Amino acid sequence: MKRREFLTTSSGALCFSHLVRAEEHSFIGKIKKAVKFGTKPNEIQMHKLKNLGFDGIEGSGPGLQIEPMKKACAKYGLPMHGVVYNKHWKVRLSDPNPEVREKSRIGLALAMREAKGIGGTSVLLVPGRVKGDQETHQHVWDRSLEQIRKLIPLASELKIHILIETVWNGFCYKPEQFRDYIDAINSPWVQAYYDIGNMQKYGPSHKWIRILGNRTLKLDVKDWGSKNGFCPLGQGDVAWKKVRHELEQIDFRGWATREGNDGGVEITARLMNELLGL
């Protein structure tokens, strides 16, 4: 091969390689990678996460140790992007007892204030649970909407989103139902926290993403398979290529937080990069 032909061919190969990498990593700068965290700092773990390329963490509240956590987050450049409301399963917004529902709303408000205090942007919420005759699907719908609407002024004041998670709670197992539930609240401060693995059991995850559209502000990253249940990323039934395609279609830009175990955060970092195009 002549030198000129070699240079032309090599240049073309380099350009092609760049295009392939650009296509594979189309979410760099769009998706921020995180893992679930607790209520207090763990500096050894935070240092490791930062070195592995994680962009942040997600905490738990009420009970978040705000000042020590803020100090550690600043030290390692690892912000806490939000808080998971840790009382929503036991003290439910859909409980038959109105006093319990009020207690749940008060707890959610406290978690919202903690999220604001740590510099986050959201609180993850499970709105209730379908549980017998006293907590039917309609009960969960009506009771949770009533309580959430009372917190919209606080959400607006704090600039903290209440993000409803898709979970196995017997509620809104069709994407159209979940879409309509979010729309019924009718507030920009209440949107979806879509869990990629949870809803694979009830339909292709990429279909959920398409139907929810831009209602999805944050993602939980999981995998699930009909033969192996919740599993390490890439070993379940989630069609990750199709997931990425649908995320591209809605121009998703936001946090994606791993919930689960892949055998170590080193492996999680690599799998999230590969499967989400980071």
Secondary structure by P-SEA (a helix, b strand, c coil): ccaaaaaaaaaaaaaaaaaaaaaaacccccbbbbbbbcccccaaaaaaaaaaccccccccccccccaaaaaaaaaacccccccccccccccccccccaaaaaaaaaaaaaaaaaaaaacccbbbbcccccccccccaaaaaaaaaaaaaaaaaaaaaacccbbbbbccccccccaaaaaaaaaaaccccbbbbcccccccccccaaaaaaaacccccbbbbbbbbcccccccccccccaaaaaaaaaaaaccbbbbbbccccccaaaaaaaaaaaacc
